[in-house]
Amino acid sequence: MQATVRLGLTDLTRILRVWGGEEDCVEVTEDVQDLYWMELGYDSLSVLQTIGSIERKYDVLLDGELLELADTPRRFLRLVNEVLGSRTVAV
């Protein structure tokens, strides 16, 4: 049986908290996932570190332009899940 791996909003929030800190950053929820990273308190370095963490955890290579295209959490999840969706894992 094959399963598609997906990154959920909760997973993304957990990873962002590790790299972006918890004090100055807004919690990423359904209500704010269309705001830009900077509006949420995350800088480009925390997003880059999040990308690296996802690449290691899911053993994928994400396009370097992902950061430019994925300027909100919703866009980020869509693009990451497109990459993850192209892979399947045996269960």
Biopython code that builds the backbone (N, CA, C, O; Angstrom):
import numpy as np
from Bio.PDB.StructureBuilder import StructureBuilder

atoms = [
    (1, "MET", "N", (0.843, -1.170, 0.000)),
    (1, "MET", "CA", (0.000, 0.000, 0.000)),
    (1, "MET", "C", (0.896, 1.243, 0.000)),
    (1, "MET", "O", (1.917, 1.273, 0.687)),
    (2, "GLN", "N", (0.517, 2.260, -0.763)),
    (2, "GLN", "CA", (1.294, 3.494, -0.872)),
    (2, "GLN", "C", (0.565, 4.621, -0.129)),
    (2, "GLN", "O", (-0.665, 4.683, -0.133)),
    (3, "ALA", "N", (1.319, 5.489, 0.493)),
    (3, "ALA", "CA", (0.757, 6.650, 1.182)),
    (3, "ALA", "C", (1.502, 7.888, 0.719)),
    (3, "ALA", "O", (2.704, 7.845, 0.454)),
    (4, "THR", "N", (0.779, 8.982, 0.625)),
    (4, "THR", "CA", (1.384, 10.248, 0.264)),
    (4, "THR", "C", (1.730, 10.996, 1.539)),
    (4, "THR", "O", (0.907, 11.096, 2.449)),
    (5, "VAL", "N", (2.926, 11.513, 1.606)),
    (5, "VAL", "CA", (3.376, 12.275, 2.758)),
    (5, "VAL", "C", (2.967, 13.728, 2.561)),
    (5, "VAL", "O", (3.137, 14.286, 1.477)),
    (6, "ARG", "N", (2.432, 14.334, 3.604)),
    (6, "ARG", "CA", (2.020, 15.738, 3.542)),
    (6, "ARG", "C", (2.512, 16.471, 4.779)),
    (6, "ARG", "O", (2.607, 15.895, 5.863)),
    (7, "LEU", "N", (2.820, 17.735, 4.603)),
    (7, "LEU", "CA", (3.176, 18.607, 5.705)),
    (7, "LEU", "C", (1.931, 19.394, 6.082)),
    (7, "LEU", "O", (1.369, 20.103, 5.247)),
    (8, "GLY", "N", (1.506, 19.278, 7.301)),
    (8, "GLY", "CA", (0.322, 19.988, 7.765)),
    (8, "GLY", "C", (0.676, 21.307, 8.429)),
    (8, "GLY", "O", (1.840, 21.578, 8.724)),
    (9, "LEU", "N", (-0.326, 22.111, 8.655)),
    (9, "LEU", "CA", (-0.141, 23.406, 9.289)),
    (9, "LEU", "C", (0.455, 23.259, 10.691)),
    (9, "LEU", "O", (1.302, 24.055, 11.094)),
    (10, "THR", "N", (0.016, 22.253, 11.423)),
    (10, "THR", "CA", (0.558, 22.005, 12.761)),
    (10, "THR", "C", (2.033, 21.644, 12.689)),
    (10, "THR", "O", (2.830, 22.115, 13.500)),
    (11, "ASP", "N", (2.403, 20.804, 11.715)),
    (11, "ASP", "CA", (3.816, 20.428, 11.535)),
    (11, "ASP", "C", (4.657, 21.652, 11.202)),
    (11, "ASP", "O", (5.739, 21.843, 11.757)),
    (12, "LEU", "N", (4.152, 22.480, 10.291)),
    (12, "LEU", "CA", (4.883, 23.678, 9.897)),
    (12, "LEU", "C", (5.065, 24.607, 11.089)),
    (12, "LEU", "O", (6.151, 25.151, 11.291)),
    (13, "THR", "N", (4.023, 24.790, 11.870)),
    (13, "THR", "CA", (4.097, 25.657, 13.040)),
    (13, "THR", "C", (5.139, 25.157, 14.031)),
    (13, "THR", "O", (5.901, 25.946, 14.590)),
    (14, "ARG", "N", (5.171, 23.862, 14.246)),
    (14, "ARG", "CA", (6.140, 23.268, 15.175)),
    (14, "ARG", "C", (7.574, 23.519, 14.700)),
    (14, "ARG", "O", (8.441, 23.881, 15.496)),
    (15, "ILE", "N", (7.817, 23.327, 13.410)),
    (15, "ILE", "CA", (9.162, 23.536, 12.863)),
    (15, "ILE", "C", (9.536, 25.017, 12.910)),
    (15, "ILE", "O", (10.670, 25.357, 13.250)),
    (16, "LEU", "N", (8.597, 25.894, 12.574)),
    (16, "LEU", "CA", (8.867, 27.331, 12.609)),
    (16, "LEU", "C", (9.214, 27.800, 14.012)),
    (16, "LEU", "O", (10.084, 28.653, 14.184)),
    (17, "ARG", "N", (8.549, 27.257, 15.004)),
    (17, "ARG", "CA", (8.813, 27.636, 16.403)),
    (17, "ARG", "C", (10.244, 27.310, 16.805)),
    (17, "ARG", "O", (10.857, 28.045, 17.578)),
    (18, "VAL", "N", (10.769, 26.225, 16.291)),
    (18, "VAL", "CA", (12.149, 25.843, 16.603)),
    (18, "VAL", "C", (13.109, 26.881, 16.034)),
    (18, "VAL", "O", (14.040, 27.307, 16.717)),
    (19, "TRP", "N", (12.886, 27.288, 14.786)),
    (19, "TRP", "CA", (13.835, 28.166, 14.097)),
    (19, "TRP", "C", (13.520, 29.642, 14.238)),
    (19, "TRP", "O", (14.423, 30.472, 14.132)),
    (20, "GLY", "N", (12.272, 29.991, 14.471)),
    (20, "GLY", "CA", (11.913, 31.402, 14.524)),
    (20, "GLY", "C", (11.797, 31.958, 15.920)),
    (20, "GLY", "O", (11.694, 33.172, 16.102)),
    (21, "GLY", "N", (11.811, 31.092, 16.904)),
    (21, "GLY", "CA", (11.622, 31.551, 18.267)),
    (21, "GLY", "C", (10.144, 31.652, 18.582)),
    (21, "GLY", "O", (9.305, 31.608, 17.682)),
    (22, "GLU", "N", (9.832, 31.783, 19.831)),
    (22, "GLU", "CA", (8.430, 31.814, 20.225)),
    (22, "GLU", "C", (7.983, 33.176, 20.706)),
    (22, "GLU", "O", (6.782, 33.446, 20.738)),
    (23, "GLU", "N", (8.907, 34.043, 21.082)),
    (23, "GLU", "CA", (8.506, 35.283, 21.722)),
    (23, "GLU", "C", (7.905, 36.306, 20.772)),
    (23, "GLU", "O", (6.866, 36.891, 21.080)),
    (24, "ASP", "N", (8.528, 36.535, 19.632)),
    (24, "ASP", "CA", (8.098, 37.605, 18.746)),
    (24, "ASP", "C", (7.264, 37.128, 17.567)),
    (24, "ASP", "O", (6.827, 37.944, 16.756)),
    (25, "CYS", "N", (7.039, 35.850, 17.457)),
    (25, "CYS", "CA", (6.355, 35.302, 16.289)),
    (25, "CYS", "C", (4.905, 34.969, 16.597)),
    (25, "CYS", "O", (4.570, 34.499, 17.685)),
    (26, "VAL", "N", (4.066, 35.222, 15.624)),
    (26, "VAL", "CA", (2.652, 34.897, 15.723)),
    (26, "VAL", "C", (2.479, 33.410, 15.462)),
    (26, "VAL", "O", (3.149, 32.851, 14.594)),
    (27, "GLU", "N", (1.594, 32.769, 16.200)),
    (27, "GLU", "CA", (1.319, 31.358, 15.945)),
    (27, "GLU", "C", (0.613, 31.231, 14.598)),
    (27, "GLU", "O", (-0.354, 31.943, 14.325)),
    (28, "VAL", "N", (1.094, 30.334, 13.772)),
    (28, "VAL", "CA", (0.508, 30.144, 12.446)),
    (28, "VAL", "C", (-0.723, 29.264, 12.581)),
    (28, "VAL", "O", (-0.633, 28.082, 12.912)),
    (29, "THR", "N", (-1.871, 29.867, 12.316)),
    (29, "THR", "CA", (-3.157, 29.165, 12.372)),
    (29, "THR", "C", (-3.875, 29.381, 11.044)),
    (29, "THR", "O", (-3.396, 30.115, 10.180)),
    (30, "GLU", "N", (-5.009, 28.743, 10.895)),
    (30, "GLU", "CA", (-5.821, 28.905, 9.674)),
    (30, "GLU", "C", (-6.113, 30.385, 9.406)),
    (30, "GLU", "O", (-6.124, 30.821, 8.255)),
    (31, "ASP", "N", (-6.346, 31.145, 10.464)),
    (31, "ASP", "CA", (-6.748, 32.546, 10.322)),
    (31, "ASP", "C", (-5.652, 33.454, 9.772)),
    (31, "ASP", "O", (-5.952, 34.475, 9.154)),
    (32, "VAL", "N", (-4.397, 33.099, 9.984)),
    (32, "VAL", "CA", (-3.305, 34.006, 9.594)),
    (32, "VAL", "C", (-2.402, 33.434, 8.511)),
    (32, "VAL", "O", (-1.368, 34.028, 8.208)),
    (33, "GLN", "N", (-2.755, 32.312, 7.923)),
    (33, "GLN", "CA", (-1.822, 31.689, 6.987)),
    (33, "GLN", "C", (-1.715, 32.393, 5.635)),
    (33, "GLN", "O", (-0.949, 31.959, 4.775)),
    (34, "ASP", "N", (-2.474, 33.474, 5.439)),
    (34, "ASP", "CA", (-2.313, 34.269, 4.221)),
    (34, "ASP", "C", (-1.510, 35.549, 4.461)),
    (34, "ASP", "O", (-1.339, 36.361, 3.552)),
    (35, "LEU", "N", (-1.022, 35.721, 5.687)),
    (35, "LEU", "CA", (-0.162, 36.868, 5.989)),
    (35, "LEU", "C", (1.265, 36.540, 5.571)),
    (35, "LEU", "O", (1.670, 35.379, 5.550)),
    (36, "TYR", "N", (2.017, 37.585, 5.238)),
    (36, "TYR", "CA", (3.416, 37.391, 4.852)),
    (36, "TYR", "C", (4.246, 37.000, 6.063)),
    (36, "TYR", "O", (3.903, 37.322, 7.200)),
    (37, "TRP", "N", (5.351, 36.299, 5.801)),
    (37, "TRP", "CA", (6.223, 35.827, 6.882)),
    (37, "TRP", "C", (6.608, 36.958, 7.821)),
    (37, "TRP", "O", (6.553, 36.799, 9.040)),
    (38, "MET", "N", (6.999, 38.100, 7.264)),
    (38, "MET", "CA", (7.434, 39.232, 8.095)),
    (38, "MET", "C", (6.311, 39.725, 8.996)),
    (38, "MET", "O", (6.559, 40.125, 10.133)),
    (39, "GLU", "N", (5.082, 39.701, 8.500)),
    (39, "GLU", "CA", (3.939, 40.115, 9.318)),
    (39, "GLU", "C", (3.731, 39.163, 10.495)),
    (39, "GLU", "O", (3.201, 39.554, 11.535)),
    (40, "LEU", "N", (4.152, 37.922, 10.321)),
    (40, "LEU", "CA", (4.016, 36.922, 11.368)),
    (40, "LEU", "C", (5.217, 36.900, 12.308)),
    (40, "LEU", "O", (5.205, 36.192, 13.315)),
    (41, "GLY", "N", (6.254, 37.674, 11.982)),
    (41, "GLY", "CA", (7.429, 37.751, 12.837)),
    (41, "GLY", "C", (8.556, 36.810, 12.447)),
    (41, "GLY", "O", (9.525, 36.658, 13.192)),
    (42, "TYR", "N", (8.438, 36.176, 11.282)),
    (42, "TYR", "CA", (9.483, 35.251, 10.822)),
    (42, "TYR", "C", (10.314, 35.923, 9.753)),
    (42, "TYR", "O", (9.772, 36.463, 8.789)),
    (43, "ASP", "N", (11.640, 35.894, 9.918)),
    (43, "ASP", "CA", (12.506, 36.473, 8.902)),
    (43, "ASP", "C", (12.927, 35.405, 7.900)),
    (43, "ASP", "O", (12.606, 34.227, 8.054)),
    (44, "SER", "N", (13.646, 35.834, 6.881)),
    (44, "SER", "CA", (14.025, 34.898, 5.822)),
    (44, "SER", "C", (14.941, 33.792, 6.344)),
    (44, "SER", "O", (14.889, 32.668, 5.846)),
    (45, "LEU", "N", (15.765, 34.089, 7.325)),
    (45, "LEU", "CA", (16.645, 33.065, 7.884)),
    (45, "LEU", "C", (15.851, 31.958, 8.573)),
    (45, "LEU", "O", (16.173, 30.780, 8.412)),
    (46, "SER", "N", (14.829, 32.315, 9.329)),
    (46, "SER", "CA", (14.031, 31.276, 9.993)),
    (46, "SER", "C", (13.286, 30.426, 8.973)),
    (46, "SER", "O", (13.109, 29.225, 9.180)),
    (47, "VAL", "N", (12.846, 31.037, 7.873)),
    (47, "VAL", "CA", (12.162, 30.270, 6.825)),
    (47, "VAL", "C", (13.164, 29.363, 6.109)),
    (47, "VAL", "O", (12.844, 28.215, 5.799)),
    (48, "LEU", "N", (14.372, 29.866, 5.843)),
    (48, "LEU", "CA", (15.404, 29.028, 5.220)),
    (48, "LEU", "C", (15.771, 27.841, 6.112)),
    (48, "LEU", "O", (15.957, 26.726, 5.624)),
    (49, "GLN", "N", (15.873, 28.082, 7.403)),
    (49, "GLN", "CA", (16.178, 26.993, 8.327)),
    (49, "GLN", "C", (15.024, 25.992, 8.385)),
    (49, "GLN", "O", (15.248, 24.792, 8.537)),
    (50, "THR", "N", (13.808, 26.481, 8.266)),
    (50, "THR", "CA", (12.640, 25.607, 8.219)),
    (50, "THR", "C", (12.681, 24.734, 6.972)),
    (50, "THR", "O", (12.384, 23.541, 7.035)),
    (51, "ILE", "N", (13.050, 25.327, 5.841)),
    (51, "ILE", "CA", (13.181, 24.563, 4.596)),
    (51, "ILE", "C", (14.223, 23.462, 4.769)),
    (51, "ILE", "O", (13.990, 22.317, 4.381)),
    (52, "GLY", "N", (15.371, 23.807, 5.351)),
    (52, "GLY", "CA", (16.417, 22.811, 5.584)),
    (52, "GLY", "C", (15.947, 21.684, 6.494)),
    (52, "GLY", "O", (16.266, 20.517, 6.266)),
    (53, "SER", "N", (15.199, 22.035, 7.510)),
    (53, "SER", "CA", (14.674, 21.032, 8.432)),
    (53, "SER", "C", (13.708, 20.084, 7.721)),
    (53, "SER", "O", (13.745, 18.874, 7.947)),
    (54, "ILE", "N", (12.857, 20.623, 6.875)),
    (54, "ILE", "CA", (11.910, 19.808, 6.109)),
    (54, "ILE", "C", (12.656, 18.908, 5.139)),
    (54, "ILE", "O", (12.309, 17.738, 4.979)),
    (55, "GLU", "N", (13.683, 19.451, 4.490)),
    (55, "GLU", "CA", (14.468, 18.638, 3.556)),
    (55, "GLU", "C", (15.094, 17.445, 4.271)),
    (55, "GLU", "O", (15.096, 16.332, 3.746)),
    (56, "ARG", "N", (15.620, 17.677, 5.459)),
    (56, "ARG", "CA", (16.240, 16.573, 6.209)),
    (56, "ARG", "C", (15.200, 15.574, 6.711)),
    (56, "ARG", "O", (15.389, 14.363, 6.604)),
    (57, "LYS", "N", (14.118, 16.083, 7.250)),
    (57, "LYS", "CA", (13.101, 15.197, 7.832)),
    (57, "LYS", "C", (12.441, 14.316, 6.780)),
    (57, "LYS", "O", (12.217, 13.128, 7.013)),
    (58, "TYR", "N", (12.130, 14.896, 5.615)),
    (58, "TYR", "CA", (11.406, 14.169, 4.580)),
    (58, "TYR", "C", (12.304, 13.659, 3.458)),
    (58, "TYR", "O", (11.819, 13.059, 2.499)),
    (59, "ASP", "N", (13.603, 13.893, 3.572)),
    (59, "ASP", "CA", (14.574, 13.442, 2.588)),
    (59, "ASP", "C", (14.185, 13.899, 1.172)),
    (59, "ASP", "O", (14.092, 13.097, 0.242)),
    (60, "VAL", "N", (13.964, 15.216, 1.045)),
    (60, "VAL", "CA", (13.629, 15.817, -0.245)),
    (60, "VAL", "C", (14.538, 17.012, -0.477)),
    (60, "VAL", "O", (15.164, 17.521, 0.452)),
    (61, "LEU", "N", (14.601, 17.445, -1.703)),
    (61, "LEU", "CA", (15.310, 18.659, -2.048)),
    (61, "LEU", "C", (14.273, 19.655, -2.542)),
    (61, "LEU", "O", (13.595, 19.422, -3.543)),
    (62, "LEU", "N", (14.159, 20.770, -1.826)),
    (62, "LEU", "CA", (13.195, 21.796, -2.203)),
    (62, "LEU", "C", (13.896, 22.849, -3.040)),
    (62, "LEU", "O", (15.039, 23.212, -2.763)),
    (63, "ASP", "N", (13.218, 23.334, -4.049)),
    (63, "ASP", "CA", (13.756, 24.327, -4.967)),
    (63, "ASP", "C", (14.148, 25.589, -4.202)),
    (63, "ASP", "O", (13.408, 26.047, -3.332)),
    (64, "GLY", "N", (15.299, 26.141, -4.524)),
    (64, "GLY", "CA", (15.780, 27.348, -3.870)),
    (64, "GLY", "C", (14.866, 28.538, -4.067)),
    (64, "GLY", "O", (14.879, 29.467, -3.260)),
    (65, "GLU", "N", (14.077, 28.525, -5.120)),
    (65, "GLU", "CA", (13.140, 29.617, -5.373)),
    (65, "GLU", "C", (11.888, 29.493, -4.528)),
    (65, "GLU", "O", (11.017, 30.362, -4.572)),
    (66, "LEU", "N", (11.790, 28.429, -3.766)),
    (66, "LEU", "CA", (10.616, 28.209, -2.931)),
    (66, "LEU", "C", (10.382, 29.390, -2.001)),
    (66, "LEU", "O", (9.245, 29.823, -1.813)),
    (67, "LEU", "N", (11.445, 29.905, -1.426)),
    (67, "LEU", "CA", (11.320, 31.022, -0.496)),
    (67, "LEU", "C", (10.696, 32.238, -1.172)),
    (67, "LEU", "O", (9.854, 32.915, -0.581)),
    (68, "GLU", "N", (11.103, 32.516, -2.401)),
    (68, "GLU", "CA", (10.558, 33.664, -3.117)),
    (68, "GLU", "C", (9.095, 33.472, -3.469)),
    (68, "GLU", "O", (8.309, 34.415, -3.379)),
    (69, "LEU", "N", (8.722, 32.280, -3.862)),
    (69, "LEU", "CA", (7.347, 32.005, -4.263)),
    (69, "LEU", "C", (6.421, 31.781, -3.076)),
    (69, "LEU", "O", (5.231, 32.091, -3.138)),
    (70, "ALA", "N", (6.964, 31.252, -2.015)),
    (70, "ALA", "CA", (6.161, 30.883, -0.853)),
    (70, "ALA", "C", (6.283, 31.951, 0.228)),
    (70, "ALA", "O", (6.908, 31.730, 1.265)),
    (71, "ASP", "N", (5.686, 33.100, -0.022)),
    (71, "ASP", "CA", (5.831, 34.225, 0.893)),
    (71, "ASP", "C", (4.795, 34.244, 2.014)),
    (71, "ASP", "O", (4.796, 35.140, 2.859)),
    (72, "THR", "N", (3.912, 33.249, 2.013)),
    (72, "THR", "CA", (2.944, 33.087, 3.100)),
    (72, "THR", "C", (2.932, 31.613, 3.503)),
    (72, "THR", "O", (3.330, 30.756, 2.714)),
    (73, "PRO", "N", (2.487, 31.313, 4.708)),
    (73, "PRO", "CA", (2.410, 29.904, 5.113)),
    (73, "PRO", "C", (1.534, 29.052, 4.182)),
    (73, "PRO", "O", (1.878, 27.901, 3.911)),
    (74, "ARG", "N", (0.421, 29.589, 3.691)),
    (74, "ARG", "CA", (-0.452, 28.808, 2.800)),
    (74, "ARG", "C", (0.284, 28.439, 1.513)),
    (74, "ARG", "O", (0.235, 27.289, 1.079)),
    (75, "ARG", "N", (0.962, 29.407, 0.905)),
    (75, "ARG", "CA", (1.725, 29.137, -0.322)),
    (75, "ARG", "C", (2.874, 28.173, -0.050)),
    (75, "ARG", "O", (3.158, 27.285, -0.853)),
    (76, "PHE", "N", (3.530, 28.360, 1.093)),
    (76, "PHE", "CA", (4.636, 27.488, 1.475)),
    (76, "PHE", "C", (4.154, 26.045, 1.577)),
    (76, "PHE", "O", (4.774, 25.143, 1.013)),
    (77, "LEU", "N", (3.061, 25.824, 2.287)),
    (77, "LEU", "CA", (2.527, 24.465, 2.436)),
    (77, "LEU", "C", (2.135, 23.872, 1.090)),
    (77, "LEU", "O", (2.394, 22.697, 0.829)),
    (78, "ARG", "N", (1.512, 24.676, 0.236)),
    (78, "ARG", "CA", (1.086, 24.174, -1.076)),
    (78, "ARG", "C", (2.292, 23.721, -1.889)),
    (78, "ARG", "O", (2.277, 22.639, -2.476)),
    (79, "LEU", "N", (3.334, 24.543, -1.926)),
    (79, "LEU", "CA", (4.518, 24.198, -2.712)),
    (79, "LEU", "C", (5.276, 23.013, -2.125)),
    (79, "LEU", "O", (5.713, 22.133, -2.866)),
    (80, "VAL", "N", (5.437, 22.977, -0.809)),
    (80, "VAL", "CA", (6.111, 21.843, -0.173)),
    (80, "VAL", "C", (5.321, 20.569, -0.410)),
    (80, "VAL", "O", (5.903, 19.528, -0.715)),
    (81, "ASN", "N", (4.006, 20.637, -0.274)),
    (81, "ASN", "CA", (3.187, 19.438, -0.456)),
    (81, "ASN", "C", (3.127, 18.977, -1.907)),
    (81, "ASN", "O", (2.879, 17.801, -2.171)),
    (82, "GLU", "N", (3.350, 19.892, -2.852)),
    (82, "GLU", "CA", (3.481, 19.467, -4.250)),
    (82, "GLU", "C", (4.706, 18.576, -4.410)),
    (82, "GLU", "O", (4.656, 17.552, -5.092)),
    (83, "VAL", "N", (5.803, 18.975, -3.776)),
    (83, "VAL", "CA", (7.030, 18.169, -3.833)),
    (83, "VAL", "C", (6.820, 16.852, -3.109)),
    (83, "VAL", "O", (7.148, 15.788, -3.635)),
    (84, "LEU", "N", (6.272, 16.922, -1.899)),
    (84, "LEU", "CA", (6.048, 15.700, -1.123)),
    (84, "LEU", "C", (5.028, 14.786, -1.796)),
    (84, "LEU", "O", (5.136, 13.563, -1.709)),
    (85, "GLY", "N", (4.048, 15.369, -2.461)),
    (85, "GLY", "CA", (3.010, 14.593, -3.132)),
    (85, "GLY", "C", (3.528, 13.819, -4.329)),
    (85, "GLY", "O", (2.922, 12.838, -4.759)),
    (86, "SER", "N", (4.651, 14.268, -4.864)),
    (86, "SER", "CA", (5.232, 13.567, -6.005)),
    (86, "SER", "C", (5.957, 12.300, -5.549)),
    (86, "SER", "O", (6.373, 11.481, -6.368)),
    (87, "ARG", "N", (6.100, 12.155, -4.259)),
    (87, "ARG", "CA", (6.735, 10.949, -3.685)),
    (87, "ARG", "C", (5.686, 10.156, -2.927)),
    (87, "ARG", "O", (4.752, 10.724, -2.362)),
    (88, "THR", "N", (5.840, 8.894, -2.919)),
    (88, "THR", "CA", (4.978, 8.037, -2.097)),
    (88, "THR", "C", (5.860, 7.138, -1.272)),
    (88, "THR", "O", (6.981, 6.814, -1.663)),
    (89, "VAL", "N", (5.354, 6.743, -0.144)),
    (89, "VAL", "CA", (6.087, 5.835, 0.716)),
    (89, "VAL", "C", (5.256, 4.589, 0.973)),
    (89, "VAL", "O", (4.028, 4.653, 1.039)),
    (90, "ALA", "N", (5.916, 3.480, 1.113)),
    (90, "ALA", "CA", (5.211, 2.220, 1.413)),
    (90, "ALA", "C", (4.790, 2.224, 2.866)),
    (90, "ALA", "O", (5.543, 2.645, 3.744)),
    (91, "VAL", "N", (3.577, 1.749, 3.111)),
    (91, "VAL", "CA", (3.084, 1.591, 4.481)),
    (91, "VAL", "C", (2.751, 0.174, 4.789)),
    (91, "VAL", "O", (2.322, -0.133, 5.901)),
]
sb = StructureBuilder()
sb.init_structure("model")
sb.init_model(0)
sb.init_chain("A")
sb.init_seg("    ")
for serial, (resi, resn, name, xyz) in enumerate(atoms, 1):
    if name == "N":
        sb.init_residue(resn, " ", resi, " ")
    sb.init_atom(name, np.array(xyz, "f"), 0.0, 1.0, " ", f" {name:<3s}", serial, name[0])
structure = sb.get_structure()
